[in-house]
Structure formats: C-alpha cells, structure tokens
C-alpha cells in the first residue's frame, strides 16, 4: 500500500467514524424525545402521593404548608412564603421545590428542611427515590408543563 492509498484509507475510516457519530447523535435526539416527562401519568401521581397532603388546602389545617400549593398550576408557579420561585419552568436548579428534594436549603438565612417531611409522628418517612427526583428535575427542565 503506497502513501497515497494509506491516506485514502485513513480518510475513509475518518468519514465512517464521523457518519457513525452523526447517526448516534440522531438516535440520542430521538431517545430524548421519547424521554419526555408526562405530567398526567408521571408527575401528578407523584405530587399527589408525596406533596399535596401538606401543600394544598385539603388537609386538617386547611392551609398549605409554607403557603405553597402544589395542587394548582398557578399557585405552584407563584410559589410560597419563601424567597424564590418553587417551580421555575426550564430551570430546575433555580426551583426551590426541586432543590429541597435533594436536601435542606438555606434561604434568606433560614434553613428549610428537605422535602418531603415526615407526615405524622409514628408514620414511616418515605423520601423520594433518586429516579423520582430526577423525573421531577427533567419535568421542570422540560418546561414544567401541567397539561393533563
């Protein structure tokens, strides 16, 4: 194989690798589309199970914990009594609801406990799984769509 043939072979290999990468990128793009989080089937049941018991008006105190309602889109996007928005569509890291799922947070010098809290004394604490927290993060990052 002469020098010219060797260069052609390397060019052919490089083109094949580039074509393969482009193909993988398009597959990854279609996989991301398939991973779109659905509010009605994935997020709403999660909020109902872990959050709405305290963050709605449907509890014994008839008052949403920290003034944050998660049973109503407009109220959830408005936020509660703490500084910062509970849910910032497209920005999970700026969303207090998401950051509190990962652990306690200090806002305006006040420590806010991680969520969800223990519901009642004697009841088992059921923190969200890493997969559930990631699901909420992805939902917020995808725009926090509340469509049923």
N, C-alpha and C positions, 0 to 999 in steps of 0.2 A: 504494500500500500504506500503510494507516494505521499508527499506532504500535502498536496492538493486534495487527495482522496481523504486523508485524515481530517482536514479542516471541514470538508463536506460532511463527513460522518459526525463530527462534533456539532456542526450546525443542525443536522437532522435530529440528533439527540436533544439538543437545546430546544428546538422547536417542539419536539414531542413532550418534553417536560413542561414547557410553557402551556401547551394545549391541555395537558393533564391538570395543571394548576387552575386554569380558567374553568375547566369542567368541574373541578372540586368546589371552586368558589360559587359557581351557579347552583350546585347541589346544596351547599351550605345556605345560600339565599333562600332556596325553596324549603329547606328544613326550618329556617327561622319563620317563614310564613306559616308553616304547619304548627309551630310552637306558639302561635298567637293565643294569649290567655283570654278565655271567655268568662265574662262577668257572671252570667246567669248560672253556669254549671260549675265554675271553679271558685270564684271569689265570693259570691253571695252566700253560698253554704258555709264557707269558711268564716266569714264575718258573723253569720248567724250563730254558728257553733261557739266561737271564741271571743267575740267582741260586743255584739249587740245586747247581750244580757246586761251589761253595765252602761254601754254607750248608746242608749236610746231612752225614750220616755216610758217604755214598757218595763218598769222594774218597781220594786216596792217603794222607792223614794220618789218615783215619778219625776226624776231629774237625771239627765245624762251626766255620767261621771266626767269631771273636768270640763263640763259644758260642751263636750264633743259627742255629736250624734253620728253614728255610722250606719244608721238605718235609712238615711235620706241623703241623696246626692248633694243637693245644695248646702245642707247643713254640714256634711262631711267636708266639702271643699272649702267652706268658710272657716272651719277649724273650731277649736275650743278656747278655753281661757288662757292657755299658754301661748307665748310668743311663737311666731312661725306658723306656717300652714300645716295642718295634719296631713293633707294629701296635695302634693304639687304635681299635676299631670306631667309626665315626661321626665320627672326629676325625683327619683326615689331617695337619693341621698339628702335632699332638702325637705323630705316629707317626714314629719315627726312620727306619724303612725308607723312608718317602716323602721326608722332608726330605733324606736322603742322596742320593736320586736327583737332586735339584736342585743339589747341590754339597757341598763339605766342611762339616762342622759341628763345633763345639767343645762337648764335653760334659764337665762336671766338670774343666775346664781342659785337657782332652786333645783334640787335633784328630783327627777321624775323616775319612778320605778319602771322597770322593764314590764312589758305587756305580753300576754295578758296576766293580770294579777290572780291570786287565788280567789275564787268566788266567795267562799264562806269558810269559816273555821271548820276543820274536820273534813272538808271536801278535798279530794285529790287535785293537785295542781296539774294542769295539762298544758305545758308550753307548746307552742307551735314547733313543728319539725323544721329542720333546715330546708327541706323541699317546699314546705308551705310558705316559709319566709321568702324563699327565692321566687315562688309563684307570685306573691304579693309585690315583690320588688319588680318583677317583669311586667306585671299588670300596670303598675304605676309608670314604669319607664315607657310602656307602650301607649301611654296617654290616659290611663285610669278611666277607660270607657265604662259607663254604667248601663249600657244597653242591655235590655232583657232579651 
